[in-house]
Amino acid sequence: MKNFIVYLSLILMLLSACKKEEIKIDVTTPTRDGEYSINQDYEITWTDTVNCKVNITLYDNFFTKIADIEKNLYSLEGQNTYQWTIPADIQYGNNYVILIEDVTDPTHYGYSSRFEILANSFNPKKYDALNTENSSSVFYDSFYNNTNQWAEDISTDLHANFFAGAYSLTNFLSDQWWVLYNDNLTLSGVENYQIEIIIKFTFGNENWGGLLWGYSSFDYKSYYFRTSRSYIYIGEYLETSTDWLNKTIDVTYNSGDYNTLTVRKFKDKYYFFLNQIFIYEHQYIALEGDKICINLGESASMYVDYISLTSINIE
C-alpha cells in the first residue's frame, strides 16, 4: 500500500510538472510591421499548447490596460484566430500590445509584438463609411436625358432608349449578352474607387445583368458583378467566366423593383454590396482595361436608374 501511494504521488508530480512545461501561449499577430486602423477588422492569432479559456486585452507598452477585447474565450490546442474590430475611441499610437492570458492561471500568458494603430477611421466593409469628406464624384448619370450620349437603338437585337428617368434596355437575343460603355466612364487615373449601379428587371424570370469593370474592348477581358432574380455572380472574364462568388441571394432583394449593386476597391481588396449590405470581399487584381460597362444578359430586359463612379480620397 505504501509503495502504491509513493508511486501515485510520483505520477501526480510528473503530470503537474508536464502541465506547467506544456502550457504556452504565443501571440503571432498583430505584428510590429503590420498596418492597423480604427474601425477596421483584423485577426488576432495565437498558438496554444493546451485547451483552455483565455482573456484578450489591449495594453499600451507601459502595461496600462486600454480595453478588454474578449473574455472567457475558448482557446484550443494549436492555432487560434479571433476577429477584432478596432474601436473608434482608441487613440492613435505606436506602443500597443495584445495580452492573451489563461483565465484559470494568469501566469500562463503571451504578448504580441508592439504595434501601431492609425487614425484612419474608414472601414471599407461598411457601406456608409464613404461620405462627402473622404470621397469625390468622378462620374454620375441618372439618365433623365442622354447628355452623356449612351447608345440608343443599336440594332433590332437590342432595344435601348430613355424612359421615365431610366435607361431602358431589352436584349432580343437568346444566345448573346450585351456590353454598353461610355467613353466618359473610365477608371483612368482613379486608384481607390466605388462603382455603383441601380437596376430593375422588367420582365422574364431568367433575367440577369449588372456591372463590368476593367473592361478592355481589345480582348474583352473584365471583372463582373451580376445578379438575377435569385443569384449573385461575382468574378472575372478572361477566356471564359470564372466565378469568385456564385450563390443564392440571401440578403434583402427587391424582387420586381430596383436593386443596388456596389463595387468598392480600397487598397488591395474589392468589397461588394447588394442593397448597401456587405456580401463579399476579394483580393484586388490588376485591371486589363479601364472601362466600366453595363452588362445585359441573354433575353433580358432591365431599367438602369443610375450609374456612378466615386473616388475614395483616403491614403
Number of C-alpha atoms within 10 A of each C-alpha: 6 7 8 9 10 10 12 12 12 12 12 11 12 11 12 11 11 11 13 10 10 11 18 18 23 16 22 18 20 23 16 15 10 10 12 19 21 20 22 18 16 17 14 19 16 22 18 20 17 15 13 18 17 24 20 23 18 20 19 17 15 9 12 10 15 14 14 13 17 14 14 14 14 14 23 17 15 12 14 16 15 15 10 14 16 17 15 13 9 15 12 14 12 14 16 24 25 25 22 27 23 23 18 12 12 12 10 15 20 21 21 21 19 18 22 20 18 15 16 15 15 18 17 22 21 15 18 11 12 19 11 9 9 13 16 15 13 16 14 17 19 16 21 14 16 14 8 13 10 17 14 15 12 10 10 9 15 19 16 20 18 17 14 11 14 21 24 22 23 23 23 18 15 11 9 12 17 18 17 14 18 14 10 14 19 20 22 10 8 15 12 20 21 22 22 20 22 22 23 25 25 17 13 12 11 14 21 25 26 28 26 25 25 23 24 15 14 8 11 14 21 25 23 27 24 21 24 20 19 15 14 20 21 23 18 20 15 13 10 8 14 15 16 15 16 14 13 13 16 10 11 11 15 12 12 11 12 19 21 20 22 25 22 24 22 22 14 11 15 20 21 25 20 23 17 15 17 16 16 15 19 15 11 13 12 8 15 18 20 18 22 28 22 20 19 24 25 18 20 25 24 25 23 24 21 18 23 18 23 20 23 22 16 13 8
